[in-house]
Amino acid sequence: MHLKTKDARIFYHAGMIEKALGNQKGAIKYLERERFMNPAFDLIQAEKARKMLEELKNRHESQIETLELKKFSKLKKLKG
């Protein structure tokens, strides 16, 4: 990514690699860039990318909500 590519396919593949490595934030970042650059970059992969990005964002939001609930619960216990 240091070469400042403008090829949406590269960002798609980078996002899928990040997902495979378990890096949800990285996957979202690259798939969002791919969607911004060219949401129709490939007949098949573009739809996969759209669905994957939606799934990752939903999962990420769910994890954030869970963390916030845990923090709230912890604070509530501390306050007594």
N, CA, C and O atoms as a GROMACS GRO file, in nm:
protein
  320
    1MET      N    1   0.081  -0.119   0.000
    1MET     CA    2   0.000   0.000   0.000
    1MET      C    3   0.086   0.126   0.000
    1MET      O    4   0.034   0.237  -0.014
    2HIS      N    5   0.213   0.110   0.015
    2HIS     CA    6   0.304   0.224   0.016
    2HIS      C    7   0.319   0.288  -0.122
    2HIS      O    8   0.370   0.400  -0.135
    3LEU      N    9   0.276   0.216  -0.225
    3LEU     CA   10   0.290   0.269  -0.361
    3LEU      C   11   0.174   0.359  -0.401
    3LEU      O   12   0.170   0.410  -0.513
    4LYS      N   13   0.080   0.379  -0.311
    4LYS     CA   14  -0.036   0.466  -0.334
    4LYS      C   15  -0.116   0.425  -0.457
    4LYS      O   16  -0.150   0.507  -0.542
    5THR      N   17  -0.145   0.296  -0.464
    5THR     CA   18  -0.220   0.242  -0.577
    5THR      C   19  -0.363   0.296  -0.578
    5THR      O   20  -0.418   0.332  -0.474
    6LYS      N   21  -0.421   0.302  -0.695
    6LYS     CA   22  -0.559   0.343  -0.712
    6LYS      C   23  -0.640   0.228  -0.772
    6LYS      O   24  -0.747   0.248  -0.830
    7ASP      N   25  -0.587   0.107  -0.756
    7ASP     CA   26  -0.652  -0.012  -0.810
    7ASP      C   27  -0.739  -0.075  -0.702
    7ASP      O   28  -0.688  -0.127  -0.603
    8ALA      N   29  -0.870  -0.071  -0.722
    8ALA     CA   30  -0.964  -0.124  -0.623
    8ALA      C   31  -0.942  -0.272  -0.596
    8ALA      O   32  -0.966  -0.318  -0.485
    9ARG      N   33  -0.896  -0.347  -0.696
    9ARG     CA   34  -0.872  -0.491  -0.677
    9ARG      C   35  -0.765  -0.515  -0.571
    9ARG      O   36  -0.775  -0.611  -0.495
   10ILE      N   37  -0.664  -0.430  -0.567
   10ILE     CA   38  -0.558  -0.446  -0.467
   10ILE      C   39  -0.615  -0.426  -0.328
   10ILE      O   40  -0.582  -0.502  -0.236
   11PHE      N   41  -0.701  -0.326  -0.310
   11PHE     CA   42  -0.762  -0.302  -0.180
   11PHE      C   43  -0.857  -0.414  -0.141
   11PHE      O   44  -0.867  -0.450  -0.024
   12TYR      N   45  -0.927  -0.470  -0.240
   12TYR     CA   46  -1.014  -0.585  -0.213
   12TYR      C   47  -0.932  -0.700  -0.157
   12TYR      O   48  -0.966  -0.758  -0.053
   13HIS      N   49  -0.824  -0.733  -0.226
   13HIS     CA   50  -0.741  -0.846  -0.181
   13HIS      C   51  -0.674  -0.816  -0.047
   13HIS      O   52  -0.662  -0.906   0.036
   14ALA      N   53  -0.632  -0.694  -0.026
   14ALA     CA   54  -0.572  -0.656   0.103
   14ALA      C   55  -0.676  -0.673   0.215
   14ALA      O   56  -0.644  -0.720   0.324
   15GLY      N   57  -0.799  -0.634   0.188
   15GLY     CA   58  -0.906  -0.650   0.287
   15GLY      C   59  -0.932  -0.795   0.319
   15GLY      O   60  -0.952  -0.831   0.436
   16MET      N   61  -0.934  -0.879   0.218
   16MET     CA   62  -0.958  -1.022   0.240
   16MET      C   63  -0.841  -1.086   0.316
   16MET      O   64  -0.862  -1.175   0.399
   17ILE      N   65  -0.721  -1.042   0.288
   17ILE     CA   66  -0.604  -1.094   0.361
   17ILE      C   67  -0.613  -1.052   0.507
   17ILE      O   68  -0.591  -1.134   0.596
   18GLU      N   69  -0.646  -0.926   0.533
   18GLU     CA   70  -0.659  -0.878   0.671
   18GLU      C   71  -0.766  -0.957   0.745
   18GLU      O   72  -0.749  -0.993   0.861
   19LYS      N   73  -0.877  -0.985   0.677
   19LYS     CA   74  -0.984  -1.063   0.738
   19LYS      C   75  -0.933  -1.202   0.774
   19LYS      O   76  -0.957  -1.251   0.884
   20ALA      N   77  -0.863  -1.265   0.682
   20ALA     CA   78  -0.809  -1.400   0.705
   20ALA      C   79  -0.710  -1.401   0.822
   20ALA      O   80  -0.698  -1.501   0.893
   21LEU      N   81  -0.640  -1.290   0.841
   21LEU     CA   82  -0.544  -1.280   0.952
   21LEU      C   83  -0.612  -1.244   1.084
   21LEU      O   84  -0.547  -1.242   1.189
   22GLY      N   85  -0.741  -1.217   1.078
   22GLY     CA   86  -0.815  -1.184   1.199
   22GLY      C   87  -0.815  -1.036   1.233
   22GLY      O   88  -0.858  -0.997   1.342
   23ASN      N   89  -0.767  -0.953   1.141
   23ASN     CA   90  -0.762  -0.810   1.165
   23ASN      C   91  -0.888  -0.745   1.106
   23ASN      O   92  -0.889  -0.703   0.990
   24GLN      N   93  -0.991  -0.738   1.187
   24GLN     CA   94  -1.119  -0.687   1.142
   24GLN      C   95  -1.112  -0.540   1.102
   24GLN      O   96  -1.167  -0.502   0.998
   25LYS      N   97  -1.046  -0.458   1.183
   25LYS     CA   98  -1.035  -0.315   1.150
   25LYS      C   99  -0.962  -0.293   1.019
   25LYS      O  100  -1.003  -0.211   0.937
   26GLY      N  101  -0.853  -0.366   0.998
   26GLY     CA  102  -0.778  -0.355   0.874
   26GLY      C  103  -0.860  -0.397   0.754
   26GLY      O  104  -0.856  -0.334   0.648
   27ALA      N  105  -0.936  -0.505   0.770
   27ALA     CA  106  -1.021  -0.553   0.662
   27ALA      C  107  -1.125  -0.449   0.626
   27ALA      O  108  -1.148  -0.422   0.508
   28ILE      N  109  -1.188  -0.389   0.726
   28ILE     CA  110  -1.288  -0.286   0.701
   28ILE      C  111  -1.225  -0.167   0.629
   28ILE      O  112  -1.281  -0.115   0.532
   29LYS      N  113  -1.109  -0.126   0.675
   29LYS     CA  114  -1.040  -0.011   0.615
   29LYS      C  115  -1.015  -0.034   0.466
   29LYS      O  116  -1.046   0.053   0.384
   30TYR      N  117  -0.959  -0.148   0.431
   30TYR     CA  118  -0.926  -0.174   0.291
   30TYR      C  119  -1.051  -0.196   0.206
   30TYR      O  120  -1.056  -0.150   0.092
   31LEU      N  121  -1.150  -0.265   0.259
   31LEU     CA  122  -1.271  -0.287   0.181
   31LEU      C  123  -1.349  -0.157   0.161
   31LEU      O  124  -1.412  -0.138   0.057
   32GLU      N  125  -1.344  -0.068   0.258
   32GLU     CA  126  -1.407   0.063   0.239
   32GLU      C  127  -1.336   0.143   0.131
   32GLU      O  128  -1.400   0.210   0.051
   33ARG      N  129  -1.205   0.135   0.128
   33ARG     CA  130  -1.130   0.204   0.021
   33ARG      C  131  -1.166   0.148  -0.115
   33ARG      O  132  -1.184   0.223  -0.211
   34GLU      N  133  -1.176   0.016  -0.123
   34GLU     CA  134  -1.213  -0.048  -0.250
   34GLU      C  135  -1.350   0.002  -0.294
   34GLU      O  136  -1.369   0.034  -0.411
   35ARG      N  137  -1.446   0.008  -0.201
   35ARG     CA  138  -1.581   0.053  -0.235
   35ARG      C  139  -1.580   0.200  -0.279
   35ARG      O  140  -1.654   0.237  -0.370
   36PHE      N  141  -1.499   0.281  -0.215
   36PHE     CA  142  -1.490   0.423  -0.249
   36PHE      C  143  -1.430   0.441  -0.389
   36PHE      O  144  -1.479   0.522  -0.467
   37MET      N  145  -1.326   0.366  -0.419
   37MET     CA  146  -1.257   0.382  -0.547
   37MET      C  147  -1.339   0.332  -0.665
   37MET      O  148  -1.352   0.400  -0.767
   38ASN      N  149  -1.395   0.211  -0.650
   38ASN     CA  150  -1.469   0.154  -0.761
   38ASN      C  151  -1.555   0.039  -0.710
   38ASN      O  152  -1.508  -0.075  -0.708
   39PRO      N  153  -1.678   0.066  -0.670
   39PRO     CA  154  -1.763  -0.039  -0.613
   39PRO      C  155  -1.799  -0.150  -0.712
   39PRO      O  156  -1.850  -0.254  -0.671
   40ALA      N  157  -1.774  -0.129  -0.839
   40ALA     CA  158  -1.805  -0.230  -0.941
   40ALA      C  159  -1.676  -0.276  -1.011
   40ALA      O  160  -1.675  -0.294  -1.133
   41PHE      N  161  -1.570  -0.294  -0.934
   41PHE     CA  162  -1.440  -0.327  -0.993
   41PHE      C  163  -1.434  -0.464  -1.059
   41PHE      O  164  -1.350  -0.487  -1.145
   42ASP      N  165  -1.524  -0.554  -1.021
   42ASP     CA  166  -1.525  -0.690  -1.076
   42ASP      C  167  -1.667  -0.744  -1.062
   42ASP      O  168  -1.733  -0.719  -0.961
   43LEU      N  169  -1.715  -0.816  -1.162
   43LEU     CA  170  -1.853  -0.863  -1.161
   43LEU      C  171  -1.885  -0.952  -1.041
   43LEU      O  172  -1.992  -0.940  -0.982
   44ILE      N  173  -1.794  -1.041  -1.006
   44ILE     CA  174  -1.818  -1.136  -0.897
   44ILE      C  175  -1.763  -1.085  -0.765
   44ILE      O  176  -1.834  -1.084  -0.664
   45GLN      N  177  -1.639  -1.042  -0.765
   45GLN     CA  178  -1.573  -1.003  -0.640
   45GLN      C  179  -1.635  -0.878  -0.578
   45GLN      O  180  -1.632  -0.864  -0.455
   46ALA      N  181  -1.689  -0.789  -0.657
   46ALA     CA  182  -1.748  -0.665  -0.602
   46ALA      C  183  -1.865  -0.696  -0.509
   46ALA      O  184  -1.879  -0.634  -0.404
   47GLU      N  185  -1.947  -0.791  -0.546
   47GLU     CA  186  -2.060  -0.829  -0.461
   47GLU      C  187  -2.010  -0.899  -0.335
   47GLU      O  188  -2.063  -0.876  -0.226
   48LYS      N  189  -1.909  -0.985  -0.350
   48LYS     CA  190  -1.849  -1.049  -0.232
   48LYS      C  191  -1.793  -0.945  -0.136
   48LYS      O  192  -1.811  -0.955  -0.014
   49ALA      N  193  -1.726  -0.845  -0.191
   49ALA     CA  194  -1.666  -0.739  -0.110
   49ALA      C  195  -1.774  -0.660  -0.036
   49ALA      O  196  -1.758  -0.628   0.081
   50ARG      N  197  -1.882  -0.629  -0.105
   50ARG     CA  198  -1.991  -0.554  -0.043
   50ARG      C  199  -2.050  -0.632   0.075
   50ARG      O  200  -2.071  -0.576   0.183
   51LYS      N  201  -2.077  -0.760   0.053
   51LYS     CA  202  -2.134  -0.844   0.159
   51LYS      C  203  -2.037  -0.860   0.275
   51LYS      O  204  -2.077  -0.854   0.391
   52MET      N  205  -1.910  -0.880   0.244
   52MET     CA  206  -1.810  -0.898   0.348
   52MET      C  207  -1.795  -0.772   0.432
   52MET      O  208  -1.786  -0.780   0.554
   53LEU      N  209  -1.794  -0.657   0.368
   53LEU     CA  210  -1.782  -0.530   0.440
   53LEU      C  211  -1.903  -0.511   0.532
   53LEU      O  212  -1.887  -0.470   0.648
   54GLU      N  213  -2.020  -0.540   0.483
   54GLU     CA  214  -2.141  -0.528   0.565
   54GLU      C  215  -2.133  -0.622   0.686
   54GLU      O  216  -2.164  -0.582   0.798
   55GLU      N  217  -2.092  -0.746   0.662
   55GLU     CA  218  -2.079  -0.844   0.771
   55GLU      C  219  -1.975  -0.800   0.874
   55GLU      O  220  -1.999  -0.808   0.995
   56LEU      N  221  -1.861  -0.753   0.827
   56LEU     CA  222  -1.754  -0.708   0.918
   56LEU      C  223  -1.798  -0.588   1.001
   56LEU      O  224  -1.772  -0.583   1.121
   57LYS      N  225  -1.864  -0.493   0.938
   57LYS     CA  226  -1.911  -0.374   1.010
   57LYS      C  227  -2.013  -0.412   1.117
   57LYS      O  228  -2.008  -0.361   1.229
   58ASN      N  229  -2.105  -0.502   1.082
   58ASN     CA  230  -2.206  -0.546   1.180
   58ASN      C  231  -2.139  -0.616   1.297
   58ASN      O  232  -2.174  -0.592   1.413
   59ARG      N  233  -2.043  -0.703   1.268
   59ARG     CA  234  -1.972  -0.775   1.373
   59ARG      C  235  -1.892  -0.678   1.459
   59ARG      O  236  -1.888  -0.691   1.582
   60HIS      N  237  -1.828  -0.581   1.396
   60HIS     CA  238  -1.746  -0.483   1.468
   60HIS      C  239  -1.834  -0.398   1.561
   60HIS      O  240  -1.798  -0.375   1.676
   61GLU      N  241  -1.948  -0.353   1.510
   61GLU     CA  242  -2.040  -0.273   1.591
   61GLU      C  243  -2.090  -0.355   1.710
   61GLU      O  244  -2.103  -0.303   1.820
   62SER      N  245  -2.118  -0.481   1.687
   62SER     CA  246  -2.165  -0.569   1.793
   62SER      C  247  -2.058  -0.585   1.901
   62SER      O  248  -2.090  -0.585   2.020
   63GLN      N  249  -1.933  -0.599   1.860
   63GLN     CA  250  -1.823  -0.612   1.956
   63GLN      C  251  -1.805  -0.484   2.036
   63GLN      O  252  -1.778  -0.489   2.156
   64ILE      N  253  -1.821  -0.370   1.972
   64ILE     CA  254  -1.808  -0.241   2.041
   64ILE      C  255  -1.920  -0.228   2.145
   64ILE      O  256  -1.895  -0.186   2.258
   65GLU      N  257  -2.042  -0.265   2.107
   65GLU     CA  258  -2.154  -0.259   2.201
   65GLU      C  259  -2.129  -0.349   2.322
   65GLU      O  260  -2.158  -0.310   2.435
   66THR      N  261  -2.076  -0.468   2.298
   66THR     CA  262  -2.045  -0.561   2.406
   66THR      C  263  -1.940  -0.502   2.499
   66THR      O  264  -1.954  -0.512   2.621
   67LEU      N  265  -1.836  -0.441   2.443
   67LEU     CA  266  -1.733  -0.379   2.526
   67LEU      C  267  -1.789  -0.264   2.609
   67LEU      O  268  -1.756  -0.248   2.726
   68GLU      N  269  -1.874  -0.184   2.547
   68GLU     CA  270  -1.935  -0.072   2.620
   68GLU      C  271  -2.022  -0.122   2.734
   68GLU      O  272  -2.022  -0.062   2.842
   69LEU      N  273  -2.095  -0.230   2.713
   69LEU     CA  274  -2.178  -0.287   2.819
   69LEU      C  275  -2.092  -0.340   2.933
   69LEU      O  276  -2.126  -0.325   3.050
   70LYS      N  277  -1.979  -0.403   2.897
   70LYS     CA  278  -1.888  -0.454   3.000
   70LYS      C  279  -1.829  -0.340   3.082
   70LYS      O  280  -1.819  -0.350   3.204
   71LYS      N  281  -1.791  -0.231   3.014
   71LYS     CA  282  -1.736  -0.114   3.085
   71LYS      C  283  -1.842  -0.056   3.178
   71LYS      O  284  -1.812  -0.023   3.293
   72PHE      N  285  -1.963  -0.043   3.129
   72PHE     CA  286  -2.072   0.013   3.208
   72PHE      C  287  -2.098  -0.074   3.330
   72PHE      O  288  -2.116  -0.024   3.441
   73SER      N  289  -2.100  -0.204   3.309
   73SER     CA  290  -2.123  -0.299   3.417
   73SER      C  291  -2.013  -0.290   3.522
   73SER      O  292  -2.040  -0.295   3.642
   74LYS      N  293  -1.888  -0.276   3.476
   74LYS     CA  294  -1.774  -0.264   3.566
   74LYS      C  295  -1.783  -0.136   3.648
   74LYS      O  296  -1.760  -0.138   3.769
   75LEU      N  297  -1.817  -0.025   3.584
   75LEU     CA  298  -1.831   0.103   3.653
   75LEU      C  299  -1.943   0.097   3.757
   75LEU      O  300  -1.932   0.149   3.868
   76LYS      N  301  -2.050   0.032   3.718
   76LYS     CA  302  -2.165   0.018   3.808
   76LYS      C  303  -2.125  -0.059   3.933
   76LYS      O  304  -2.168  -0.024   4.043
   77LYS      N  305  -2.045  -0.163   3.919
   77LYS     CA  306  -1.997  -0.243   4.032
   77LYS      C  307  -1.905  -0.160   4.121
   77LYS      O  308  -1.911  -0.169   4.244
   78LEU      N  309  -1.820  -0.080   4.058
   78LEU     CA  310  -1.725   0.003   4.133
   78LEU      C  311  -1.798   0.110   4.216
   78LEU      O  312  -1.757   0.142   4.327
   79LYS      N  313  -1.905   0.164   4.158
   79LYS     CA  314  -1.980   0.269   4.228
   79LYS      C  315  -2.068   0.211   4.339
   79LYS      O  316  -2.111   0.282   4.430
   80GLY      N  317  -2.093   0.082   4.329
   80GLY     CA  318  -2.164   0.012   4.436
   80GLY      C  319  -2.309   0.018   4.420
   80GLY      O  320  -2.382  -0.037   4.503
   0.00000   0.00000   0.00000
